[in-house]
Amino acid sequence: MRRQLMDIICCPVCKGDLALTVNKEDKDEIVEGSLRCGKCAFDYPIEDGIPNLLPPEMHKK
């Protein structure tokens, strides 16, 4: 995921802002991390450079 996406993505549930946490970065790409919604308090994972923005009820448990 590129950092520039932070300008356009939002929480799929409430449309709130997402806070980025980076665990692993490769040049211009965020490879591992998470996006946290301040309103919903839900973490959306970033794995292999792909943010998983499925609503919480659709995530695997």
CHARMM internal coordinates of N, CA and C (Angstrom, degrees):
IC EDIT
DIST 1 N 1 CA 1.4446
DIST 1 CA 1 C 1.5239
ANGL 1 N 1 CA 1 C 108.03
DIST 1 C 2 N 1.2659
ANGL 1 CA 1 C 2 N 117.20
DIHE 1 N 1 CA 1 C 2 N 135.61
DIST 2 N 2 CA 1.4659
ANGL 1 C 2 N 2 CA 121.70
DIHE 1 CA 1 C 2 N 2 CA 177.47
DIST 2 CA 2 C 1.5348
ANGL 2 N 2 CA 2 C 110.26
DIHE 1 C 2 N 2 CA 2 C -90.04
DIST 2 C 3 N 1.3231
ANGL 2 CA 2 C 3 N 115.40
DIHE 2 N 2 CA 2 C 3 N 145.55
DIST 3 N 3 CA 1.4738
ANGL 2 C 3 N 3 CA 120.79
DIHE 2 CA 2 C 3 N 3 CA -178.93
DIST 3 CA 3 C 1.5289
ANGL 3 N 3 CA 3 C 112.16
DIHE 2 C 3 N 3 CA 3 C -58.44
DIST 3 C 4 N 1.3279
ANGL 3 CA 3 C 4 N 117.33
DIHE 3 N 3 CA 3 C 4 N -30.22
DIST 4 N 4 CA 1.4594
ANGL 3 C 4 N 4 CA 121.17
DIHE 3 CA 3 C 4 N 4 CA -178.98
DIST 4 CA 4 C 1.5281
ANGL 4 N 4 CA 4 C 112.38
DIHE 3 C 4 N 4 CA 4 C -60.32
DIST 4 C 5 N 1.3392
ANGL 4 CA 4 C 5 N 117.39
DIHE 4 N 4 CA 4 C 5 N -23.20
DIST 5 N 5 CA 1.4651
ANGL 4 C 5 N 5 CA 120.54
DIHE 4 CA 4 C 5 N 5 CA 178.24
DIST 5 CA 5 C 1.5205
ANGL 5 N 5 CA 5 C 112.19
DIHE 4 C 5 N 5 CA 5 C -63.38
DIST 5 C 6 N 1.3293
ANGL 5 CA 5 C 6 N 117.11
DIHE 5 N 5 CA 5 C 6 N -24.25
DIST 6 N 6 CA 1.4643
ANGL 5 C 6 N 6 CA 120.95
DIHE 5 CA 5 C 6 N 6 CA -179.26
DIST 6 CA 6 C 1.5219
ANGL 6 N 6 CA 6 C 111.65
DIHE 5 C 6 N 6 CA 6 C -60.66
DIST 6 C 7 N 1.3376
ANGL 6 CA 6 C 7 N 117.07
DIHE 6 N 6 CA 6 C 7 N -22.94
DIST 7 N 7 CA 1.4671
ANGL 6 C 7 N 7 CA 121.19
DIHE 6 CA 6 C 7 N 7 CA 179.40
DIST 7 CA 7 C 1.5209
ANGL 7 N 7 CA 7 C 112.51
DIHE 6 C 7 N 7 CA 7 C -74.38
DIST 7 C 8 N 1.3423
ANGL 7 CA 7 C 8 N 117.02
DIHE 7 N 7 CA 7 C 8 N -20.32
DIST 8 N 8 CA 1.4620
ANGL 7 C 8 N 8 CA 118.65
DIHE 7 CA 7 C 8 N 8 CA -173.30
DIST 8 CA 8 C 1.5268
ANGL 8 N 8 CA 8 C 114.82
DIHE 7 C 8 N 8 CA 8 C -121.21
DIST 8 C 9 N 1.3354
ANGL 8 CA 8 C 9 N 118.79
DIHE 8 N 8 CA 8 C 9 N -17.79
DIST 9 N 9 CA 1.4663
ANGL 8 C 9 N 9 CA 118.43
DIHE 8 CA 8 C 9 N 9 CA -177.94
DIST 9 CA 9 C 1.5227
ANGL 9 N 9 CA 9 C 110.95
DIHE 8 C 9 N 9 CA 9 C -90.88
DIST 9 C 10 N 1.3244
ANGL 9 CA 9 C 10 N 115.08
DIHE 9 N 9 CA 9 C 10 N 153.69
DIST 10 N 10 CA 1.4598
ANGL 9 C 10 N 10 CA 121.77
DIHE 9 CA 9 C 10 N 10 CA 178.65
DIST 10 CA 10 C 1.5337
ANGL 10 N 10 CA 10 C 108.43
DIHE 9 C 10 N 10 CA 10 C -147.03
DIST 10 C 11 N 1.3042
ANGL 10 CA 10 C 11 N 115.99
DIHE 10 N 10 CA 10 C 11 N 173.97
DIST 11 N 11 CA 1.4553
ANGL 10 C 11 N 11 CA 121.08
DIHE 10 CA 10 C 11 N 11 CA 178.91
DIST 11 CA 11 C 1.5342
ANGL 11 N 11 CA 11 C 109.00
DIHE 10 C 11 N 11 CA 11 C -62.43
DIST 11 C 12 N 1.3307
ANGL 11 CA 11 C 12 N 118.27
DIHE 11 N 11 CA 11 C 12 N 129.68
DIST 12 N 12 CA 1.4622
ANGL 11 C 12 N 12 CA 120.47
DIHE 11 CA 11 C 12 N 12 CA -179.40
DIST 12 CA 12 C 1.5331
ANGL 12 N 12 CA 12 C 113.18
DIHE 11 C 12 N 12 CA 12 C -70.83
DIST 12 C 13 N 1.3339
ANGL 12 CA 12 C 13 N 117.39
DIHE 12 N 12 CA 12 C 13 N -15.29
DIST 13 N 13 CA 1.4627
ANGL 12 C 13 N 13 CA 120.86
DIHE 12 CA 12 C 13 N 13 CA -178.18
DIST 13 CA 13 C 1.5192
ANGL 13 N 13 CA 13 C 111.32
DIHE 12 C 13 N 13 CA 13 C -91.18
DIST 13 C 14 N 1.3448
ANGL 13 CA 13 C 14 N 116.79
DIHE 13 N 13 CA 13 C 14 N -55.57
DIST 14 N 14 CA 1.4662
ANGL 13 C 14 N 14 CA 120.28
DIHE 13 CA 13 C 14 N 14 CA -173.33
DIST 14 CA 14 C 1.5219
ANGL 14 N 14 CA 14 C 113.80
DIHE 13 C 14 N 14 CA 14 C -111.01
DIST 14 C 15 N 1.3297
ANGL 14 CA 14 C 15 N 116.84
DIHE 14 N 14 CA 14 C 15 N -3.93
DIST 15 N 15 CA 1.4722
ANGL 14 C 15 N 15 CA 123.86
DIHE 14 CA 14 C 15 N 15 CA -178.45
DIST 15 CA 15 C 1.5238
ANGL 15 N 15 CA 15 C 112.89
DIHE 14 C 15 N 15 CA 15 C 67.87
DIST 15 C 16 N 1.3414
ANGL 15 CA 15 C 16 N 116.63
DIHE 15 N 15 CA 15 C 16 N 18.35
DIST 16 N 16 CA 1.4664
ANGL 15 C 16 N 16 CA 121.36
DIHE 15 CA 15 C 16 N 16 CA 178.36
DIST 16 CA 16 C 1.5184
ANGL 16 N 16 CA 16 C 111.97
DIHE 15 C 16 N 16 CA 16 C -76.82
DIST 16 C 17 N 1.3243
ANGL 16 CA 16 C 17 N 115.20
DIHE 16 N 16 CA 16 C 17 N 169.93
DIST 17 N 17 CA 1.4567
ANGL 16 C 17 N 17 CA 121.66
DIHE 16 CA 16 C 17 N 17 CA 178.61
DIST 17 CA 17 C 1.5228
ANGL 17 N 17 CA 17 C 110.67
DIHE 16 C 17 N 17 CA 17 C -71.19
DIST 17 C 18 N 1.3241
ANGL 17 CA 17 C 18 N 115.39
DIHE 17 N 17 CA 17 C 18 N 150.16
DIST 18 N 18 CA 1.4572
ANGL 17 C 18 N 18 CA 122.08
DIHE 17 CA 17 C 18 N 18 CA 178.91
DIST 18 CA 18 C 1.5263
ANGL 18 N 18 CA 18 C 109.51
DIHE 17 C 18 N 18 CA 18 C -112.81
DIST 18 C 19 N 1.3354
ANGL 18 CA 18 C 19 N 116.42
DIHE 18 N 18 CA 18 C 19 N 137.37
DIST 19 N 19 CA 1.4578
ANGL 18 C 19 N 19 CA 122.28
DIHE 18 CA 18 C 19 N 19 CA 176.17
DIST 19 CA 19 C 1.5229
ANGL 19 N 19 CA 19 C 108.49
DIHE 18 C 19 N 19 CA 19 C -98.41
DIST 19 C 20 N 1.3118
ANGL 19 CA 19 C 20 N 116.46
DIHE 19 N 19 CA 19 C 20 N 133.65
DIST 20 N 20 CA 1.4550
ANGL 19 C 20 N 20 CA 122.91
DIHE 19 CA 19 C 20 N 20 CA -176.11
DIST 20 CA 20 C 1.5235
ANGL 20 N 20 CA 20 C 111.23
DIHE 19 C 20 N 20 CA 20 C -94.36
DIST 20 C 21 N 1.3323
ANGL 20 CA 20 C 21 N 116.39
DIHE 20 N 20 CA 20 C 21 N 132.09
DIST 21 N 21 CA 1.4595
ANGL 20 C 21 N 21 CA 123.61
DIHE 20 CA 20 C 21 N 21 CA 170.24
DIST 21 CA 21 C 1.5208
ANGL 21 N 21 CA 21 C 106.91
DIHE 20 C 21 N 21 CA 21 C -120.98
DIST 21 C 22 N 1.3314
ANGL 21 CA 21 C 22 N 116.76
DIHE 21 N 21 CA 21 C 22 N 123.17
DIST 22 N 22 CA 1.4645
ANGL 21 C 22 N 22 CA 121.52
DIHE 21 CA 21 C 22 N 22 CA -177.76
DIST 22 CA 22 C 1.5248
ANGL 22 N 22 CA 22 C 109.35
DIHE 21 C 22 N 22 CA 22 C -104.55
DIST 22 C 23 N 1.3192
ANGL 22 CA 22 C 23 N 116.58
DIHE 22 N 22 CA 22 C 23 N 124.99
DIST 23 N 23 CA 1.4624
ANGL 22 C 23 N 23 CA 122.21
DIHE 22 CA 22 C 23 N 23 CA 175.13
DIST 23 CA 23 C 1.5274
ANGL 23 N 23 CA 23 C 111.50
DIHE 22 C 23 N 23 CA 23 C -100.15
DIST 23 C 24 N 1.3304
ANGL 23 CA 23 C 24 N 116.32
DIHE 23 N 23 CA 23 C 24 N -33.93
DIST 24 N 24 CA 1.4594
ANGL 23 C 24 N 24 CA 121.11
DIHE 23 CA 23 C 24 N 24 CA -179.46
DIST 24 CA 24 C 1.5177
ANGL 24 N 24 CA 24 C 108.75
DIHE 23 C 24 N 24 CA 24 C -147.94
DIST 24 C 25 N 1.3404
ANGL 24 CA 24 C 25 N 115.02
DIHE 24 N 24 CA 24 C 25 N 132.76
DIST 25 N 25 CA 1.4590
ANGL 24 C 25 N 25 CA 120.37
DIHE 24 CA 24 C 25 N 25 CA -178.40
DIST 25 CA 25 C 1.5243
ANGL 25 N 25 CA 25 C 108.86
DIHE 24 C 25 N 25 CA 25 C -132.91
DIST 25 C 26 N 1.3266
ANGL 25 CA 25 C 26 N 116.64
DIHE 25 N 25 CA 25 C 26 N 142.81
DIST 26 N 26 CA 1.4556
ANGL 25 C 26 N 26 CA 122.73
DIHE 25 CA 25 C 26 N 26 CA 179.32
DIST 26 CA 26 C 1.5207
ANGL 26 N 26 CA 26 C 108.14
DIHE 25 C 26 N 26 CA 26 C -130.00
DIST 26 C 27 N 1.3219
ANGL 26 CA 26 C 27 N 116.71
DIHE 26 N 26 CA 26 C 27 N 103.36
DIST 27 N 27 CA 1.4748
ANGL 26 C 27 N 27 CA 123.35
DIHE 26 CA 26 C 27 N 27 CA -176.70
DIST 27 CA 27 C 1.5275
ANGL 27 N 27 CA 27 C 109.70
DIHE 26 C 27 N 27 CA 27 C 56.45
DIST 27 C 28 N 1.3329
ANGL 27 CA 27 C 28 N 117.86
DIHE 27 N 27 CA 27 C 28 N -112.97
DIST 28 N 28 CA 1.4725
ANGL 27 C 28 N 28 CA 121.81
DIHE 27 CA 27 C 28 N 28 CA -177.13
DIST 28 CA 28 C 1.5150
ANGL 28 N 28 CA 28 C 112.87
DIHE 27 C 28 N 28 CA 28 C -93.67
DIST 28 C 29 N 1.3097
ANGL 28 CA 28 C 29 N 117.82
DIHE 28 N 28 CA 28 C 29 N 2.90
DIST 29 N 29 CA 1.4675
ANGL 28 C 29 N 29 CA 122.30
DIHE 28 CA 28 C 29 N 29 CA -172.33
DIST 29 CA 29 C 1.5318
ANGL 29 N 29 CA 29 C 111.76
DIHE 28 C 29 N 29 CA 29 C -112.37
DIST 29 C 30 N 1.3253
ANGL 29 CA 29 C 30 N 116.79
DIHE 29 N 29 CA 29 C 30 N 131.72
DIST 30 N 30 CA 1.4598
ANGL 29 C 30 N 30 CA 121.36
DIHE 29 CA 29 C 30 N 30 CA 171.84
DIST 30 CA 30 C 1.5176
ANGL 30 N 30 CA 30 C 106.46
DIHE 29 C 30 N 30 CA 30 C -86.84
DIST 30 C 31 N 1.3261
ANGL 30 CA 30 C 31 N 116.67
DIHE 30 N 30 CA 30 C 31 N 117.13
DIST 31 N 31 CA 1.4632
ANGL 30 C 31 N 31 CA 121.94
DIHE 30 CA 30 C 31 N 31 CA -173.66
DIST 31 CA 31 C 1.5257
ANGL 31 N 31 CA 31 C 110.99
DIHE 30 C 31 N 31 CA 31 C -92.04
DIST 31 C 32 N 1.3274
ANGL 31 CA 31 C 32 N 117.33
DIHE 31 N 31 CA 31 C 32 N -43.94
DIST 32 N 32 CA 1.4720
ANGL 31 C 32 N 32 CA 122.23
DIHE 31 CA 31 C 32 N 32 CA -179.34
DIST 32 CA 32 C 1.5171
ANGL 32 N 32 CA 32 C 109.17
DIHE 31 C 32 N 32 CA 32 C -134.68
DIST 32 C 33 N 1.3195
ANGL 32 CA 32 C 33 N 116.31
DIHE 32 N 32 CA 32 C 33 N 143.16
DIST 33 N 33 CA 1.4578
ANGL 32 C 33 N 33 CA 121.25
DIHE 32 CA 32 C 33 N 33 CA 178.06
DIST 33 CA 33 C 1.5086
ANGL 33 N 33 CA 33 C 110.88
DIHE 32 C 33 N 33 CA 33 C 163.50
DIST 33 C 34 N 1.3327
ANGL 33 CA 33 C 34 N 115.27
DIHE 33 N 33 CA 33 C 34 N -154.94
DIST 34 N 34 CA 1.4616
ANGL 33 C 34 N 34 CA 119.16
DIHE 33 CA 33 C 34 N 34 CA 178.86
DIST 34 CA 34 C 1.5159
ANGL 34 N 34 CA 34 C 110.42
DIHE 33 C 34 N 34 CA 34 C -155.32
DIST 34 C 35 N 1.3224
ANGL 34 CA 34 C 35 N 114.13
DIHE 34 N 34 CA 34 C 35 N 159.71
DIST 35 N 35 CA 1.4577
ANGL 34 C 35 N 35 CA 123.32
DIHE 34 CA 34 C 35 N 35 CA 174.36
DIST 35 CA 35 C 1.5215
ANGL 35 N 35 CA 35 C 106.71
DIHE 34 C 35 N 35 CA 35 C -119.29
DIST 35 C 36 N 1.3336
ANGL 35 CA 35 C 36 N 117.47
DIHE 35 N 35 CA 35 C 36 N 124.91
DIST 36 N 36 CA 1.4653
ANGL 35 C 36 N 36 CA 120.92
DIHE 35 CA 35 C 36 N 36 CA -177.01
DIST 36 CA 36 C 1.5313
ANGL 36 N 36 CA 36 C 110.23
DIHE 35 C 36 N 36 CA 36 C -114.74
DIST 36 C 37 N 1.3201
ANGL 36 CA 36 C 37 N 114.66
DIHE 36 N 36 CA 36 C 37 N 130.42
DIST 37 N 37 CA 1.4601
ANGL 36 C 37 N 37 CA 120.45
DIHE 36 CA 36 C 37 N 37 CA 175.70
DIST 37 CA 37 C 1.5228
ANGL 37 N 37 CA 37 C 108.54
DIHE 36 C 37 N 37 CA 37 C -84.82
DIST 37 C 38 N 1.3283
ANGL 37 CA 37 C 38 N 116.00
DIHE 37 N 37 CA 37 C 38 N 125.92
DIST 38 N 38 CA 1.4551
ANGL 37 C 38 N 38 CA 120.89
DIHE 37 CA 37 C 38 N 38 CA 179.62
DIST 38 CA 38 C 1.5240
ANGL 38 N 38 CA 38 C 113.04
DIHE 37 C 38 N 38 CA 38 C -69.80
DIST 38 C 39 N 1.3247
ANGL 38 CA 38 C 39 N 117.33
DIHE 38 N 38 CA 38 C 39 N -29.28
DIST 39 N 39 CA 1.4740
ANGL 38 C 39 N 39 CA 121.13
DIHE 38 CA 38 C 39 N 39 CA -179.39
DIST 39 CA 39 C 1.5270
ANGL 39 N 39 CA 39 C 112.02
DIHE 38 C 39 N 39 CA 39 C -82.75
DIST 39 C 40 N 1.3274
ANGL 39 CA 39 C 40 N 117.16
DIHE 39 N 39 CA 39 C 40 N -48.04
DIST 40 N 40 CA 1.4703
ANGL 39 C 40 N 40 CA 121.95
DIHE 39 CA 39 C 40 N 40 CA -176.93
DIST 40 CA 40 C 1.5233
ANGL 40 N 40 CA 40 C 112.52
DIHE 39 C 40 N 40 CA 40 C -83.99
DIST 40 C 41 N 1.3366
ANGL 40 CA 40 C 41 N 117.00
DIHE 40 N 40 CA 40 C 41 N -19.00
DIST 41 N 41 CA 1.4726
ANGL 40 C 41 N 41 CA 123.24
DIHE 40 CA 40 C 41 N 41 CA -175.85
DIST 41 CA 41 C 1.5233
ANGL 41 N 41 CA 41 C 111.33
DIHE 40 C 41 N 41 CA 41 C 57.52
DIST 41 C 42 N 1.3375
ANGL 41 CA 41 C 42 N 116.47
DIHE 41 N 41 CA 41 C 42 N 40.18
DIST 42 N 42 CA 1.4577
ANGL 41 C 42 N 42 CA 121.31
DIHE 41 CA 41 C 42 N 42 CA 177.47
DIST 42 CA 42 C 1.5200
ANGL 42 N 42 CA 42 C 109.36
DIHE 41 C 42 N 42 CA 42 C -115.75
DIST 42 C 43 N 1.3281
ANGL 42 CA 42 C 43 N 116.44
DIHE 42 N 42 CA 42 C 43 N 140.56
DIST 43 N 43 CA 1.4610
ANGL 42 C 43 N 43 CA 122.66
DIHE 42 CA 42 C 43 N 43 CA 178.38
DIST 43 CA 43 C 1.5212
ANGL 43 N 43 CA 43 C 110.13
DIHE 42 C 43 N 43 CA 43 C -98.95
DIST 43 C 44 N 1.3240
ANGL 43 CA 43 C 44 N 115.28
DIHE 43 N 43 CA 43 C 44 N 128.25
DIST 44 N 44 CA 1.4568
ANGL 43 C 44 N 44 CA 122.31
DIHE 43 CA 43 C 44 N 44 CA 174.75
DIST 44 CA 44 C 1.5273
ANGL 44 N 44 CA 44 C 107.35
DIHE 43 C 44 N 44 CA 44 C -104.16
DIST 44 C 45 N 1.3230
ANGL 44 CA 44 C 45 N 118.57
DIHE 44 N 44 CA 44 C 45 N 119.31
DIST 45 N 45 CA 1.4658
ANGL 44 C 45 N 45 CA 120.67
DIHE 44 CA 44 C 45 N 45 CA -175.53
DIST 45 CA 45 C 1.5280
ANGL 45 N 45 CA 45 C 112.92
DIHE 44 C 45 N 45 CA 45 C -74.27
DIST 45 C 46 N 1.3291
ANGL 45 CA 45 C 46 N 114.31
DIHE 45 N 45 CA 45 C 46 N 151.50
DIST 46 N 46 CA 1.4649
ANGL 45 C 46 N 46 CA 122.20
DIHE 45 CA 45 C 46 N 46 CA 169.71
DIST 46 CA 46 C 1.5254
ANGL 46 N 46 CA 46 C 105.41
DIHE 45 C 46 N 46 CA 46 C -115.84
DIST 46 C 47 N 1.3156
ANGL 46 CA 46 C 47 N 117.13
DIHE 46 N 46 CA 46 C 47 N 116.60
DIST 47 N 47 CA 1.4601
ANGL 46 C 47 N 47 CA 122.40
DIHE 46 CA 46 C 47 N 47 CA -178.57
DIST 47 CA 47 C 1.5183
ANGL 47 N 47 CA 47 C 109.33
DIHE 46 C 47 N 47 CA 47 C -130.17
DIST 47 C 48 N 1.3191
ANGL 47 CA 47 C 48 N 116.02
DIHE 47 N 47 CA 47 C 48 N 131.30
DIST 48 N 48 CA 1.4694
ANGL 47 C 48 N 48 CA 121.92
DIHE 47 CA 47 C 48 N 48 CA -178.73
DIST 48 CA 48 C 1.5243
ANGL 48 N 48 CA 48 C 111.58
DIHE 47 C 48 N 48 CA 48 C 54.75
DIST 48 C 49 N 1.3332
ANGL 48 CA 48 C 49 N 116.73
DIHE 48 N 48 CA 48 C 49 N 34.42
DIST 49 N 49 CA 1.4576
ANGL 48 C 49 N 49 CA 121.69
DIHE 48 CA 48 C 49 N 49 CA 177.51
DIST 49 CA 49 C 1.5153
ANGL 49 N 49 CA 49 C 115.18
DIHE 48 C 49 N 49 CA 49 C 80.78
DIST 49 C 50 N 1.3366
ANGL 49 CA 49 C 50 N 117.37
DIHE 49 N 49 CA 49 C 50 N 5.57
DIST 50 N 50 CA 1.4681
ANGL 49 C 50 N 50 CA 121.28
DIHE 49 CA 49 C 50 N 50 CA -176.42
DIST 50 CA 50 C 1.5283
ANGL 50 N 50 CA 50 C 110.03
DIHE 49 C 50 N 50 CA 50 C -116.34
DIST 50 C 51 N 1.3458
ANGL 50 CA 50 C 51 N 117.46
DIHE 50 N 50 CA 50 C 51 N 119.11
DIST 51 N 51 CA 1.4642
ANGL 50 C 51 N 51 CA 118.93
DIHE 50 CA 50 C 51 N 51 CA 175.91
DIST 51 CA 51 C 1.5265
ANGL 51 N 51 CA 51 C 110.53
DIHE 50 C 51 N 51 CA 51 C -76.93
DIST 51 C 52 N 1.3295
ANGL 51 CA 51 C 52 N 116.62
DIHE 51 N 51 CA 51 C 52 N 133.49
DIST 52 N 52 CA 1.4626
ANGL 51 C 52 N 52 CA 122.05
DIHE 51 CA 51 C 52 N 52 CA 178.24
DIST 52 CA 52 C 1.5250
ANGL 52 N 52 CA 52 C 107.29
DIHE 51 C 52 N 52 CA 52 C -97.67
DIST 52 C 53 N 1.3209
ANGL 52 CA 52 C 53 N 116.46
DIHE 52 N 52 CA 52 C 53 N 97.17
DIST 53 N 53 CA 1.4611
ANGL 52 C 53 N 53 CA 121.69
DIHE 52 CA 52 C 53 N 53 CA -176.53
DIST 53 CA 53 C 1.5239
ANGL 53 N 53 CA 53 C 112.83
DIHE 52 C 53 N 53 CA 53 C -100.40
DIST 53 C 54 N 1.3223
ANGL 53 CA 53 C 54 N 116.20
DIHE 53 N 53 CA 53 C 54 N 28.66
DIST 54 N 54 CA 1.4605
ANGL 53 C 54 N 54 CA 119.42
DIHE 53 CA 53 C 54 N 54 CA 173.93
DIST 54 CA 54 C 1.5286
ANGL 54 N 54 CA 54 C 108.69
DIHE 53 C 54 N 54 CA 54 C -69.02
DIST 54 C 55 N 1.3242
ANGL 54 CA 54 C 55 N 118.11
DIHE 54 N 54 CA 54 C 55 N 143.85
DIST 55 N 55 CA 1.4620
ANGL 54 C 55 N 55 CA 120.58
DIHE 54 CA 54 C 55 N 55 CA 175.70
DIST 55 CA 55 C 1.5289
ANGL 55 N 55 CA 55 C 110.82
DIHE 54 C 55 N 55 CA 55 C -57.56
DIST 55 C 56 N 1.3351
ANGL 55 CA 55 C 56 N 117.97
DIHE 55 N 55 CA 55 C 56 N 152.32
DIST 56 N 56 CA 1.4626
ANGL 55 C 56 N 56 CA 122.04
DIHE 55 CA 55 C 56 N 56 CA -175.11
DIST 56 CA 56 C 1.5293
ANGL 56 N 56 CA 56 C 114.59
DIHE 55 C 56 N 56 CA 56 C -51.30
DIST 56 C 57 N 1.3088
ANGL 56 CA 56 C 57 N 118.67
DIHE 56 N 56 CA 56 C 57 N -38.51
DIST 57 N 57 CA 1.4620
ANGL 56 C 57 N 57 CA 120.64
DIHE 56 CA 56 C 57 N 57 CA -177.36
DIST 57 CA 57 C 1.5330
ANGL 57 N 57 CA 57 C 112.29
DIHE 56 C 57 N 57 CA 57 C -69.35
DIST 57 C 58 N 1.3353
ANGL 57 CA 57 C 58 N 118.13
DIHE 57 N 57 CA 57 C 58 N -13.76
DIST 58 N 58 CA 1.4501
ANGL 57 C 58 N 58 CA 121.13
DIHE 57 CA 57 C 58 N 58 CA 179.99
DIST 58 CA 58 C 1.5304
ANGL 58 N 58 CA 58 C 113.00
DIHE 57 C 58 N 58 CA 58 C -98.81
DIST 58 C 59 N 1.3362
ANGL 58 CA 58 C 59 N 117.82
DIHE 58 N 58 CA 58 C 59 N -3.23
DIST 59 N 59 CA 1.4674
ANGL 58 C 59 N 59 CA 121.29
DIHE 58 CA 58 C 59 N 59 CA 178.29
DIST 59 CA 59 C 1.5183
ANGL 59 N 59 CA 59 C 109.82
DIHE 58 C 59 N 59 CA 59 C -76.61
DIST 59 C 60 N 1.3431
ANGL 59 CA 59 C 60 N 115.29
DIHE 59 N 59 CA 59 C 60 N 145.33
DIST 60 N 60 CA 1.4590
ANGL 59 C 60 N 60 CA 120.40
DIHE 59 CA 59 C 60 N 60 CA 175.52
DIST 60 CA 60 C 1.5080
ANGL 60 N 60 CA 60 C 109.06
DIHE 59 C 60 N 60 CA 60 C -69.77
DIST 60 C 61 N 1.2914
ANGL 60 CA 60 C 61 N 115.95
DIHE 60 N 60 CA 60 C 61 N 142.10
DIST 61 N 61 CA 1.4868
ANGL 60 C 61 N 61 CA 121.01
DIHE 60 CA 60 C 61 N 61 CA 177.78
DIST 61 CA 61 C 1.4929
ANGL 61 N 61 CA 61 C 109.01
DIHE 60 C 61 N 61 CA 61 C -96.48
END
COOR INIT
IC SEED 1 N 1 CA 1 C
IC BUILD
